[in-house]
Amino acid sequence: MKKLLLLVLLLVSACSPDSEMGQKPLTPEQVSLGFFQAIYIDRDVEKAKQYVSEPMQKILGHYYIASAVQRHVLNLSMTDVTMEIEEINIDFFRKFTDDVTVIVKMTGLRGGSPWIDDRTLRLHKHKKSWVIVEVLPEKGNLN
């Protein structure tokens, strides 16, 4: 009976997932929205660093506060922001690519007036997780 109990305990403990091992990696969409959520809603640069590559972490650390990151890194100071994924350049072949771009549409207030803007992020797969490596420059109007 003791052997059976020991065997059951061993099996149960071996099957319980580790806290890190049980988590699924975030998708590029989740990483992008998490980054903007940290900067525009939570206003927490440290939280935003978890979504970006090491060189970008240094840039974010240099600006230190979310409003400075909005102004100097993203070129878009806004309040009362809501976000949604506008476009992502992968779908079916997601498992086979290591580089994607995600366009996030942001709606909110800029200088007290309603504003809608898009920001494009380039992400790389690092091991099994996605990280933001670049905020792509805005495309100018050619009109």
C-alpha positions as a printed Julia matrix, in Angstrom:
143×3 Matrix{Float64}:
  0.0    0.0     0.0
  2.87   2.4     0.81
  4.44   1.7    -2.57
  1.18   2.47   -4.34
  0.81   5.73   -2.42
  4.41   6.67   -3.19
  3.88   5.89   -6.87
  0.71   8.02   -7.02
  2.46  10.95   -5.3
  5.37  10.68   -7.72
  3.06  10.69  -10.74
  1.01  13.62   -9.46
  4.08  15.73   -8.7
  5.65  14.9   -12.08
  2.5   15.92  -13.94
  1.98  19.28  -12.29
  3.14  22.02  -14.64
  5.84  24.43  -13.62
  4.63  28.03  -13.43
  6.86  29.03  -16.36
  6.55  25.8   -18.29
  2.72  25.93  -18.24
  2.51  29.32  -19.93
  2.08  29.6   -23.67
  4.31  32.1   -25.47
  2.6   35.36  -26.36
  1.59  35.98  -29.97
  2.95  38.99  -31.88
 -0.44  40.65  -31.44
 -0.39  40.16  -27.66
  3.19  41.47  -27.42
  2.32  44.58  -29.46
 -0.82  45.37  -27.48
  0.97  44.64  -24.2
  3.72  47.1   -25.08
  1.31  49.9   -25.97
 -0.85  49.1   -22.93
  2.21  49.54  -20.71
  3.21  52.86  -22.31
 -0.17  54.53  -22.91
 -2.51  53.1   -20.27
 -0.37  51.81  -17.39
  2.35  54.42  -18.04
  4.95  51.91  -16.85
  8.22  51.83  -18.81
  9.57  48.92  -16.77
  6.53  46.83  -17.7
  6.99  47.77  -21.37
 10.6   46.51  -21.33
  9.45  42.89  -21.1
  8.08  43.13  -24.64
 11.15  44.56  -26.39
 14.65  43.48  -27.4
 17.68  44.35  -25.29
 18.75  47.35  -27.43
 15.22  48.76  -27.18
 15.22  48.16  -23.41
 18.23  50.48  -23.19
 16.42  53.14  -25.23
 13.31  52.9   -23.06
 15.47  53.04  -19.94
 17.12  56.2   -21.23
 13.78  58.02  -21.47
 12.64  56.55  -18.13
  9.03  57.86  -18.08
  6.15  56.87  -20.34
  5.39  60.38  -21.57
  9.0   60.76  -22.79
  8.79  57.39  -24.58
  5.54  58.52  -26.22
  7.15  61.76  -27.4
 10.63  60.65  -28.43
 10.38  56.95  -29.34
  6.83  56.71  -30.7
  6.37  60.35  -31.81
  2.81  60.25  -30.5
  1.68  61.72  -27.18
 -1.89  60.62  -26.4
 -4.25  60.09  -23.47
 -7.43  58.01  -23.03
 -6.06  55.52  -25.55
 -7.8   52.41  -26.84
 -5.95  50.02  -29.14
 -6.65  47.29  -31.64
 -4.67  45.3   -34.15
 -5.08  46.87  -37.57
 -2.96  44.42  -39.56
 -0.36  41.71  -39.18
  1.67  40.39  -42.09
  1.48  36.71  -41.12
 -1.24  34.2   -40.47
 -1.03  30.62  -41.76
  2.78  30.45  -41.87
  3.27  31.95  -38.39
  5.15  28.88  -37.18
  7.71  29.16  -39.95
  8.63  32.84  -39.77
 10.91  34.68  -37.35
 10.12  38.25  -38.44
  6.73  40.01  -38.56
  5.28  43.49  -38.64
  2.18  44.46  -36.68
  0.16  47.64  -37.2
 -1.68  48.84  -34.1
 -4.51  51.36  -34.47
 -4.76  53.74  -31.51
 -7.72  55.98  -30.74
 -7.62  58.63  -28.04
 -6.98  62.27  -27.29
 -4.01  64.24  -28.56
 -3.8   67.75  -27.15
 -7.38  67.35  -25.93
 -8.77  66.62  -29.41
 -9.9   63.22  -30.72
 -7.12  61.46  -32.62
 -6.67  58.19  -34.49
 -3.22  56.97  -35.45
 -1.39  53.8   -36.46
  2.01  52.59  -35.33
  3.93  49.76  -36.99
  6.17  47.47  -34.96
  8.68  44.92  -36.22
  8.99  41.8   -34.1
 11.48  38.93  -34.11
 11.03  35.51  -32.63
 13.66  35.05  -29.92
 13.76  31.38  -28.89
 10.01  30.69  -28.58
  8.82  34.19  -27.73
  8.28  37.34  -29.77
 10.04  40.64  -28.97
  9.69  44.08  -30.49
 12.92  45.09  -32.22
 11.87  48.3   -33.96
  9.2   50.96  -34.16
  9.02  51.62  -37.89
  9.02  55.24  -39.08
  5.71  56.74  -40.05
  4.86  56.74  -43.72
  4.39  60.33  -44.84
  1.53  61.56  -46.93
  2.52  61.98  -50.55
 -0.44  64.25  -51.46
